[in-house]
Amino acid sequence: MAGAAMKLFGWEIRRVPAEAAPPPEAAPPPQVEAAPAPPAAPDATSFLSPDLLRREAWAWPTAAEIRRQLLGQDAGRLWLTIPHGHKWLSYFEVYEKVFAPLRGRAPRILEIGVDRGGSLDLWTRYFGPGTWIVGVDINPDCARFARPDQGVHVRIGSQADPAFLGAVVRELGPFDLIIDDGSHVTSHQIASFNALFDAGLAEGGLYFVEDLETSYWGHRTGQLDTPVTFLDFAKGIVDLMHDPYRHLDYPAFRIEVAEGTAIDAPRIARIVDEVRIFDSVVVFTRRTRMPPVVEYLE
Ligand SMILES: C[S@@+](CC[C@H](N)C(=O)[O-])C[C@H]1O[C@@H](n2cnc3c(N)ncnc32)[C@H](O)[C@@H]1O
């Protein structure tokens, strides 16, 4: 059959005898292919139903409603008596939800951002006798708001400077509550979190970051100076809480398997117990967690 031709669907197919086949060419040098670009992250909101995405009017409350709302919250009622304040009014409900368990317990507080001393005053009165509060500000004028005899301290430096924050923690910490109401620059918020969350908070302590709307104002204000918003950063921490599940399957978490062994996890996964998100606010709780284990009951 060597060299024979046959017809297939009108085409002539000619077989070339093996011995007559041309020698294989030298293999071409391997091509280094560029790694394929990862698929662009889908916009999670595109999965929402059109009903939930429908835009509609959101009416402002009346002045009377606002006043009633503020007077209904202890923090709001106190704040109305302190001059020079400016705050998103929705925060007072959030303060009540998050801070109430610390009231009357003489908490140790670190607040980044002193400005005219309004919140130093608010928090000493809201949390009650024995409150120990340290205000941190880059503006040296803020030192005048210190009243060490009443537990109000001020230290001057930048929240973007981990050495400064470390010195504050060594001198005056650890804290039950850290509030970031400083520059609202994303890189500063992240630098402060890195310097303070583990080293500066006591077990069970809260890390409260406010004014995250500034991330959405973005480059117009210069406050979004990182490729991610602070809320993206917070979502990354939520993902790291779940890091072990990425690497291990269900049977690996059985308690009898786990006994005497350990799973590998980033430190943040072990010490962040809760991440709460409100409008423009995120709150992290620092508490050492039990590693994930599963028990099969007979
Ligand atoms: C919004 S005000 C604080 C308001 C205050 N917490 C209150 O509620 O009354 C922000 C403060 O952050 C301070 N600030 C700006 N950049 C800073 C930085 N890099 N480090 C520390 N403080 C900073 C400003 O000087 C300003 O006093």
The ligand as an SDF file (V2000), in Angstrom:
LIG
                    3D

 27 29  0  0  0  0  0  0  0  0999 V2000
  -11.3690   64.3100   62.4470 C   0  0  0  0  0  0  0  0  0  0  0  0
  -10.1500   65.0660   63.4440 S   0  0  0  0  0  0  0  0  0  0  0  0
  -10.3540   64.2220   64.9680 C   0  0  0  0  0  0  0  0  0  0  0  0
  -11.6310   64.5600   65.6270 C   0  0  0  0  0  0  0  0  0  0  0  0
  -11.7760   64.0650   67.0260 C   0  0  0  0  0  0  0  0  0  0  0  0
  -11.5720   62.6240   67.1170 N   0  0  0  0  0  0  0  0  0  0  0  0
  -13.1820   64.3860   67.5050 C   0  0  0  0  0  0  0  0  0  0  0  0
  -14.1080   63.5950   67.2130 O   0  0  0  0  0  0  0  0  0  0  0  0
  -13.3460   65.4070   68.1420 O   0  0  0  0  0  0  0  0  0  0  0  0
   -8.7030   64.4130   62.7330 C   0  0  0  0  0  0  0  0  0  0  0  0
   -7.4110   64.7280   63.4750 C   0  0  0  0  0  0  0  0  0  0  0  0
   -6.4130   63.8650   62.9330 O   0  0  0  0  0  0  0  0  0  0  0  0
   -5.1870   64.5320   62.9720 C   0  0  0  0  0  0  0  0  0  0  0  0
   -4.2440   63.9100   62.0240 N   0  0  0  0  0  0  0  0  0  0  0  0
   -4.1170   64.1300   60.6980 C   0  0  0  0  0  0  0  0  0  0  0  0
   -3.1080   63.3900   60.2050 N   0  0  0  0  0  0  0  0  0  0  0  0
   -2.6220   62.6540   61.2260 C   0  0  0  0  0  0  0  0  0  0  0  0
   -1.5680   61.6960   61.3370 C   0  0  0  0  0  0  0  0  0  0  0  0
   -0.8550   61.3230   60.2820 N   0  0  0  0  0  0  0  0  0  0  0  0
   -1.3370   61.1570   62.5470 N   0  0  0  0  0  0  0  0  0  0  0  0
   -2.0580   61.5190   63.6250 C   0  0  0  0  0  0  0  0  0  0  0  0
   -3.0540   62.4390   63.5760 N   0  0  0  0  0  0  0  0  0  0  0  0
   -3.3400   62.9930   62.4010 C   0  0  0  0  0  0  0  0  0  0  0  0
   -5.5360   65.9900   62.6200 C   0  0  0  0  0  0  0  0  0  0  0  0
   -4.5330   66.8470   63.1230 O   0  0  0  0  0  0  0  0  0  0  0  0
   -6.8890   66.1350   63.3030 C   0  0  0  0  0  0  0  0  0  0  0  0
   -6.7380   66.7470   64.5660 O   0  0  0  0  0  0  0  0  0  0  0  0
  1  2  1  0
  2  3  1  0
  2 10  1  0
  3  4  1  0
  4  5  1  0
  5  6  1  0
  5  7  1  0
  7  8  2  0
  7  9  1  0
 10 11  1  0
 11 12  1  0
 11 26  1  0
 12 13  1  0
 13 14  1  0
 13 24  1  0
 14 15  1  0
 14 23  1  0
 15 16  2  0
 16 17  1  0
 17 18  1  0
 17 23  2  0
 18 19  1  0
 18 20  2  0
 20 21  1  0
 21 22  2  0
 22 23  1  0
 24 25  1  0
 24 26  1  0
 26 27  1  0
M  CHG  2   2   1   9  -1
M  END
$$$$
